[in-house]
């Protein structure tokens, strides 16, 4: 969850930065409104996507080497690892607690913003005119609107004043600006820790005012008279959130009221957002994986000829103990552990089965021997068997290998002998399973008691 929040925040920062530097000085406010809302939507959706991108096919045998660690057999102490794990979990819990506290605070705040206007409605009643509802009260210091409700102080101004204010608020209602503000408030709840979300809220409110001003002027009202009406309300700020105000006046707003021109060249800049969205998509929504391919010959590139691997799924799925269960002891499982030499947490991508040196090692499924090598600094003498385009297995720390590259083997065939070659402190078999290129727990493929 923390990673998702981080990626979403980064996406929102980049998208708003593009707006701030390239789009905010334009005057096509409808496009600006759409862009700001979509920025919030995109910042949430992209991290949720998980698209697997193909990479160049890599032989299954090589995938063992890509993921391997310097291995040594041990059943050493794990207290240090448990401490690190618990410390990490504690820190995560603290971060989530702080985050959820902020979420709760801003959620209560939003509920209050929704409750307060409707409390005024219950107190003073409303007058319905068409699709718009008007609420008049002497306690309303400055006009505002929320959803299809317009709140006014009838005693403060002349009919001319009310006509201009009502025209302004009717634009907010007709264009459903409250829905934008409601979505932004939800975004604030979700990303309250990200200061950019508050800048987006300010920007969308500013764009709403530009759109409302444009709607008023198109009805034929005098720009100078309209500005004077706004100036009368500048010092009167409603103490409510989630509302469309009337009293915010900036230099840019005055310019837009007096010169209602559209700089068309800004429209072309919106096309530049596509590379940024593509970058976010590639960074947060895709996961490159090692591919298997349909042609088994690609996986057995070291063979002089490709061997047919079109056996049944059962025969090619690892499903037996590589060492007779009665002759071995399960000493180390799949997962992270503390390395006894390096004293740091490392991933153990297989299982270790301790047995006397010379104990037979059996292949766990039908397949073709892909590799037989000796790596003194790691696996020692090891064998890799490719079973099909899904499974491959590795048998390491052997004392002797009884097969050669290209041999076709059947489940249960003896392919080597248990040893202590490579980085090892005692005779054992190190056994790994790859499924679709990913290391999986070999214990899932045989019963361990």
C-alpha positions in Angstrom: 0.0 0.0 0.0 2.8 2.4 0.9 4.4 1.8 -2.5 1.1 2.5 -4.2 0.6 5.8 -2.3 4.2 6.8 -3.2 3.7 6.0 -6.9 0.4 7.8 -7.0 1.9 10.9 -5.3 4.8 11.0 -7.8 2.4 10.7 -10.7 0.3 13.6 -9.4 3.4 15.8 -8.8 4.6 15.2 -12.4 1.1 15.8 -14.0 0.5 19.0 -12.0 4.0 20.2 -12.7 3.2 19.9 -16.4 0.0 21.9 -15.9 1.8 24.6 -13.9 4.6 25.2 -16.3 2.9 24.7 -19.7 -0.9 25.0 -19.4 -2.0 27.3 -16.6 -1.4 30.5 -18.5 -3.7 29.5 -21.3 -7.3 30.6 -21.4 -9.1 27.4 -22.6 -10.5 26.8 -19.2 -12.6 23.8 -20.2 -9.6 21.9 -21.2 -7.8 23.0 -18.0 -10.7 21.7 -16.0 -10.6 18.3 -17.7 -6.9 18.1 -17.4 -6.8 18.8 -13.7 -9.6 16.2 -13.0 -8.0 13.6 -15.2 -4.6 14.2 -13.5 -6.2 13.0 -10.2 -7.8 10.0 -11.9 -4.7 9.0 -13.8 -2.5 9.3 -10.7 -4.7 6.7 -9.0 -5.3 4.3 -11.9 -1.8 3.9 -13.3 -0.2 2.5 -10.2 -3.1 0.0 -9.9 -2.4 -1.4 -13.3 -0.1 -4.4 -13.6 0.9 -5.0 -17.2 3.5 -7.6 -17.9 5.9 -6.5 -20.6 7.8 -9.2 -22.5 11.6 -9.2 -22.5 13.9 -11.2 -24.7 13.5 -14.9 -24.0 16.2 -16.3 -21.7 16.8 -20.0 -21.5 15.4 -21.5 -18.3 18.9 -22.8 -17.4 20.3 -19.3 -17.5 17.5 -18.0 -15.2 19.0 -20.0 -12.3 22.2 -18.1 -12.7 20.4 -14.7 -12.9 18.8 -15.3 -9.5 21.4 -17.3 -7.7 23.2 -16.2 -4.5 26.5 -17.3 -3.1 25.3 -20.3 -1.3 26.5 -22.1 1.8 24.7 -24.7 3.8 23.8 -23.7 7.3 21.2 -23.9 10.0 22.6 -20.8 11.7 21.0 -18.3 14.0 18.2 -16.2 12.6 17.7 -13.8 15.5 19.2 -10.9 13.6 16.9 -11.5 10.7 13.8 -11.8 12.9 14.8 -8.5 14.6 15.2 -6.7 11.2 11.9 -8.1 10.0 10.1 -7.0 13.2 11.7 -3.6 13.0 10.6 -3.2 9.4 7.1 -4.3 10.3 7.0 -1.8 13.2 8.1 1.1 11.0 5.5 0.2 8.4 2.8 0.1 11.1 3.8 3.5 12.3 3.7 5.0 8.8 0.3 3.5 8.1 -1.1 4.7 11.5 0.0 8.2 10.7 -1.4 8.0 7.2 -4.8 6.6 8.4 -5.0 9.3 11.1 -4.7 11.9 8.4 -7.3 10.1 6.2 -9.7 10.1 9.2 -9.1 13.8 9.9 -9.8 14.9 6.3 -12.7 12.5 6.0 -14.4 14.1 9.0 -13.6 17.5 7.5 -15.4 16.6 4.2 -18.4 15.3 6.1 -18.5 18.7 8.0 -18.3 20.6 4.7 -21.3 18.6 3.4 -23.3 18.9 6.6 -23.0 22.7 7.1 -24.7 23.9 3.9 -27.6 21.5 4.4 -28.0 22.7 8.0 -28.5 26.2 6.6 -31.1 24.9 4.2 -33.0 23.2 7.0 -32.8 26.4 9.1 -33.9 29.0 6.4 -35.7 26.9 3.8 -35.3 27.3 0.0 -37.0 28.8 -3.0 -37.0 26.6 -6.1 -36.7 28.2 -9.5 -36.4 25.7 -12.3 -33.6 23.3 -11.6 -31.9 25.7 -9.1 -32.7 26.1 -5.4 -32.1 29.5 -3.7 -31.5 30.0 0.0 -31.7 33.5 1.4 -30.4 34.5 4.8 -29.0 37.6 6.5 -26.4 35.3 8.0 -24.8 34.5 4.6 -22.0 37.0 4.3 -20.9 36.2 0.8 -22.7 34.3 -2.0 -21.7 30.7 -2.6 -23.1 27.6 -4.3 -22.9 23.8 -3.8 -24.5 21.3 -6.1 -27.7 23.0 -7.3 -28.1 25.2 -4.2 -27.3 28.9 -4.3 -26.9 30.8 -1.0 -27.5 34.6 -1.1 -28.0 37.5 1.3 -31.0 39.4 -0.2 -30.6 42.4 2.0 -27.1 43.3 1.0 -27.5 44.5 -2.5 -29.6 45.8 -5.3 -31.5 43.8 -7.9 -28.7 44.4 -10.4 -26.2 43.0 -7.9 -28.3 39.9 -7.4 -28.8 39.4 -11.2 -25.0 39.3 -11.7 -24.4 37.1 -8.7 -27.1 34.7 -9.6 -25.9 34.5 -13.2 -22.4 33.7 -11.9 -23.7 31.0 -9.5 -26.0 29.5 -12.2 -22.9 28.7 -14.3 -21.4 26.9 -11.4 -24.6 24.9 -11.0 -25.1 24.2 -14.7 -21.5 23.0 -15.2 -21.7 20.9 -12.0 -18.5 22.3 -10.5 -19.3 20.9 -7.1 -18.7 17.4 -8.4 -15.2 18.5 -9.4 -14.6 19.9 -5.9 -16.0 16.7 -4.3 -13.6 14.6 -6.3 -10.7 16.8 -5.4 -11.7 16.6 -1.7 -11.6 12.8 -2.0 -8.2 13.1 -3.5 -7.1 15.3 -0.6 -8.3 12.5 1.8 -6.3 10.0 -0.2 -3.1 12.1 -0.6 -3.3 14.5 2.3 0.5 14.1 2.8 1.2 15.4 -0.8 1.2 19.3 -0.9 0.5 19.2 -4.6 -3.0 18.0 -4.0 -3.8 21.3 -2.3 -2.4 23.2 -5.2 -4.7 21.2 -7.5 -7.6 22.1 -5.4 -6.7 25.8 -5.6 -6.2 25.6 -9.4 -9.5 23.9 -10.0 -11.3 26.5 -8.0 -9.6 29.2 -10.0 -10.6 27.6 -13.3 -14.2 27.3 -12.1 -14.3 31.0 -11.5 -12.9 31.7 -14.9 -15.6 29.5 -16.5 -18.3 31.3 -14.4 -17.0 34.7 -15.4 -17.1 33.7 -19.0 -20.7 32.5 -18.7 -21.7 35.8 -17.1 -20.2 37.9 -19.8 -21.8 35.8 -22.5 -25.1 36.8 -21.0 -24.4 40.4 -21.8 -23.4 41.8 -18.5 -21.0 44.8 -18.4 -17.4 43.7 -17.5 -16.6 46.8 -15.4 -19.9 46.6 -13.5 -19.3 42.9 -12.9 -15.8 43.5 -11.5 -17.2 46.1 -9.1 -19.8 43.6 -7.8 -16.9 41.1 -7.1 -14.9 43.8 -5.4 -17.8 44.4 -3.0 -17.5 40.9 -1.8 -13.7 40.5 -1.6 -13.4 40.9 2.1 -16.4 38.6 2.9 -15.2 35.0 2.8 -17.6 32.2 3.5 -16.3 29.9 6.2 -17.2 26.7 4.3 -15.3 24.3 2.1 -16.6 22.4 -0.9 -18.4 25.5 -2.2 -18.0 27.7 -5.3 -17.3 31.2 -4.0 -17.8 34.5 -5.6 -15.4 36.8 -3.8 -12.0 35.7 -5.1 -10.4 38.3 -7.4 -7.0 38.0 -8.9 -5.1 40.0 -11.5 -5.4 37.1 -14.0 -9.2 37.0 -13.4 -9.5 40.7 -14.1 -7.5 40.3 -17.3 -9.7 37.4 -18.4 -12.9 39.4 -17.7 -11.8 42.4 -19.6 -10.1 40.5 -22.5 -11.9 37.3 -23.2 -9.5 35.9 -25.7 -8.4 32.3 -26.3 -4.8 31.6 -27.0 -5.2 28.7 -29.4 -1.5 27.8 -29.4 -2.0 26.5 -25.8 -4.3 23.7 -27.1 -1.4 22.1 -28.9 0.5 21.8 -25.7 -2.0 19.3 -24.4 -0.6 16.8 -26.9 2.7 17.0 -25.0 1.2 15.2 -22.1 1.1 11.9 -23.9 4.9 11.2 -23.4 4.5 12.0 -19.7 1.6 9.6 -19.3 3.5 6.9 -21.2 6.4 7.4 -18.9 4.2 7.0 -15.8 2.6 4.0 -17.3 6.0 2.3 -18.0 7.4 3.3 -14.6 4.4 2.3 -12.4 2.2 -0.1 -14.3 4.5 -2.5 -16.1 6.5 -5.3 -14.8 9.1 -6.8 -17.1 9.2 -10.6 -16.8 11.4 -13.3 -18.2 9.5 -14.9 -21.0 9.1 -18.5 -21.9 8.4 -19.1 -25.6 6.4 -21.7 -27.4 9.4 -23.2 -29.2 11.2 -25.5 -26.7 14.4 -25.4 -28.8 15.1 -21.8 -27.6 15.5 -23.1 -24.1 17.9 -25.9 -25.0 20.2 -23.7 -27.0 23.3 -25.6 -25.9 22.1 -28.8 -27.4 23.2 -29.8 -30.8 19.6 -30.4 -31.7 16.3 -29.4 -30.1 14.7 -32.4 -28.2 11.0 -32.7 -28.3 9.5 -31.7 -25.0 5.9 -32.3 -25.8 5.2 -34.8 -23.0 2.2 -34.6 -20.8 2.0 -32.0 -18.0 2.1 -34.7 -15.3 5.3 -36.2 -16.5 7.0 -32.8 -16.8 5.9 -31.4 -13.4 8.3 -31.9 -10.5 6.5 -34.0 -8.0 8.9 -36.3 -6.1 11.7 -35.9 -3.6 15.0 -35.6 -5.3 16.6 -37.7 -2.5 14.7 -40.6 -0.9 12.8 -39.1 2.0 14.1 -41.8 4.4 17.7 -41.0 3.5 17.7 -37.2 3.9 16.8 -34.5 6.4 15.1 -31.2 5.5 17.5 -28.6 6.9 16.8 -25.3 5.1 13.7 -24.0 3.4 12.8 -21.5 0.7 12.9 -17.8 1.6 15.0 -15.1 3.2 17.6 -15.9 5.8 20.7 -14.4 7.4 23.9 -15.5 5.6 26.3 -17.0 8.2 29.4 -15.4 6.6 28.1 -12.0 5.3 25.7 -11.5 8.2 23.0 -10.0 6.0 19.6 -11.1 4.8 19.8 -13.1 1.6 17.2 -14.9 -0.4 17.5 -18.7 -0.4 15.8 -19.8 -3.6 15.7 -23.5 -3.0 15.7 -26.1 -0.3 18.5 -28.1 1.3 18.3 -31.8 2.0 21.1 -33.2 4.2 22.2 -36.7 3.4 25.3 -38.9 3.5 27.8 -38.2 0.7 27.2 -40.5 -2.3 23.4 -40.8 -1.7 21.6 -41.0 -5.1 20.0 -37.8 -6.4 16.9 -38.4 -8.6 15.4 -36.1 -11.3 11.9 -35.0 -10.2 10.2 -34.9 -13.6 10.9 -35.9 -17.2 13.1 -33.6 -19.1 16.4 -32.9 -20.9 19.7 -32.2 -19.2 20.5 -28.6 -20.2 23.7 -28.0 -18.2 26.3 -29.8 -16.1 29.0 -27.6 -14.7 31.3 -27.2 -11.7 31.2 -23.8 -10.0 33.6 -24.0 -6.9 32.6 -20.5 -5.6 28.9 -21.3 -5.6 26.8 -24.3 -6.6 29.7 -26.6 -6.9 28.9 -29.4 -9.2 25.4 -28.8 -10.4 22.9 -30.1 -13.0 20.1 -28.2 -14.7 17.2 -30.1 -16.2 14.6 -28.4 -18.5 11.3 -30.2 -18.3 9.1 -28.1 -20.7 8.5 -24.4 -21.4 7.2 -24.0 -17.8 9.4 -26.0 -15.4 13.2 -26.4 -14.9 15.0 -27.8 -11.9 18.6 -27.5 -10.5 20.5 -30.0 -8.4 23.6 -28.6 -6.7 26.5 -29.3 -4.3 26.9 -32.8 -5.9 29.9 -35.0 -5.5 29.4 -36.7 -8.9 27.2 -36.1 -12.0 26.0 -39.2 -13.8 24.4 -37.5 -16.9 25.7 -35.2 -19.6 24.2 -32.3 -21.6 21.5 -33.5 -24.0 20.5 -36.6 -22.1 16.8 -37.2 -21.9 15.8 -38.3 -18.4 12.7 -39.8 -16.8 11.3 -39.0 -13.4 13.2 -41.0 -10.8 16.3 -41.5 -12.8 19.5 -41.1 -10.8 21.4 -38.1 -12.2 24.0 -37.5 -9.5 25.3 -38.1 -6.0 25.0 -36.0 -2.9 28.2 -34.1 -2.0 29.6 -31.0 -0.5 31.1 -29.3 -3.5 31.1 -25.5 -3.9 30.3 -23.3 -0.9 29.1 -25.9 1.5 29.9 -27.0 5.0 28.4 -30.5 4.9 27.1 -33.1 2.4 23.6 -32.1 1.2 21.6 -31.5 -2.0 20.6 -27.9 -2.8 17.5 -28.2 -5.0 15.7 -25.4 -6.9 12.6 -25.2 -9.1 11.8 -22.6 -11.6 8.2 -22.0 -12.9 7.8 -19.6 -15.8 11.2 -18.2 -15.0 10.4 -17.5 -11.4 11.9 -19.2 -8.4 9.2 -21.2 -6.5 9.2 -23.1 -3.3 10.3 -26.7 -4.1 8.5 -27.9 -1.0 5.2 -27.2 -2.7 6.0 -30.1 -5.1 6.6 -32.8 -2.5 5.1 -33.5 0.9 7.2 -32.5 3.9 6.5 -34.0 7.3 
